[in-house]
């Protein structure tokens, strides 16, 4: 359900940028979601369509890039992709790892005319 | 024409959370964001925790509920300031609603502020409220697989409470599986295995909370 709130916050950013750039129409919105934030793209698309209805972004295509989870080991510096739920380093087995990718809720750009 | 933006969609929430954090720091108030599924035992934990600490320190509570003030009613007996935020269907609290709720507290007379978030394991973990830290709570009837299924919360939290341990004999909950699952997601996190109803394990939780308050 957080998809609805995130769609609303995204819409507010789009509106402000479109107004500032004097766009009459937003044709595409490019965003990145990390896997950690557990957004369901289909639900997000639905929430987005409802949110932008009858606005400058009514017909905007939504390009959602999903970023996988990457961790970096604090102990040995190894940087790796997480494909399961084991947040330990694959090289030295340390659990002292930081998430360096996967938490994104990011708007990259909008396209319009 | 393409316009580069490159920003976090929840920046507005983050900015307000920063303001809340600065305000609480200036007033020396510790804010704890308590997150669990509905029915895991957040309010019972707060009843126990208020009962333990309300003579020693000034506690305040923000109750996030989709509707009703039932949780707040249960805490009234401790004679502490409580503000209810009804989200009217919203599945989480955000920093703006917390900021507004803080206006109703006399923050010079609060040492610890507990926020009981809306019952949900995914959405509340995305929204920084300006808290000092999050505490994740799960209960044994929910199953032993929650850390792996909701890794963001268990990575973000500073402590985990496993409630209703007294019910383990009546469920298929495997304590070793739960501990291992949590270790895989966040090996550093303190785990308190408790029963809010029976009182088991609560003294360790109180000691830990006492340390956080003193820090």
Interface residues (C-beta under 8 A of the other chain):
Chain A: X1 X2 X5 X6 X9 X10 X12 X13 X17 X21 X23 X31 X36 X37 X38 X85 X86 X87 X88 X95 X96 X99 X103 X105 X106 X107 X108 X109 X110 X111 X112 X113
Chain B: X1 X2 X3 X4 X5 X6 X7 X8 X9 X10 X11 X12 X13 X90 X91 X92 X94 X120 X122 X123 X126 X127 X147 X148 X150 X151 X152 X155 X181 X183 X184 X185 X186 X187 X188
